[in-house]
Amino acid sequence: MPPIAANLTLLFTELPFLERFAAARAAGFRGVEFLFPYAWPPAEVKAALDDNGLVPVLFNLPAGDWDAGERGLAGLPGREAAFRDGLERALDYAEALGCPRLHAMAGIPGAGVDPERARATLIDNLGHAAERAAARGRVLTLEPINSRLDMPGYLIDTPARALSVIQAVGEPSLRLQYDLYHARVMGEDLDASLVRCLPWIEHVQFADCPGRHQPGTGSLPLAALLARLDALGYRGWASAEYHPRGPTADSLAWLANLGGDSESLSVNGKGETH
């Protein structure tokens, strides 16, 4: 079974961000991810990780003006300079935190942008970013995010579209971030899709579907899918990225139902659980 990490942007939101690390550790998690750490000095985030014996799994590059509706810059023509500035900032944070992978959000180009121009911008930006990430010992990921419910107009909304871009970039440091919830919303046959995508999968995330709440609130067969990933040879993390119904601590029954919590998993010499 893949080791389970907690997304601290969506989980434990009853607490201020830097207090969520201790709550995650108390709940049995050994790894954490988060969307954007940039509101806090890297030294404070690193202290929260170290004080609680937590491994940083992944976080996102800066995604632009979130309040204005931007959801990533990688595929936005005219925003190349902002994307590259954000990339360098993210790489500095990753180095300070010891985080091995970064996610570059493709973005929502808007109705007036030619889709082929947006795709070409994405490929160019990700090629540059993958080279820079590799030079600094990091892996870059591209995640398809569903355009039906969560992010209408999102440029990369299916695993097939993500793989097409990854293959066009052709950099080994650019990999696939596979979210079971987003894929399910887009109508994927998850078993067949995981088999097809496995050679490119770097990181997995999940929430139940429908609703994007904790496992057990919908119809996503999480235990079976994680067992399938294990049988296929996946050796990365699987991160819980859901909106809890009620307090996060009350939403964690699923963790024990997987056959134990993340306390039972070993950590190798690099601080990564496999």
Disulfide bonds with the S-S distance in Angstrom:
none
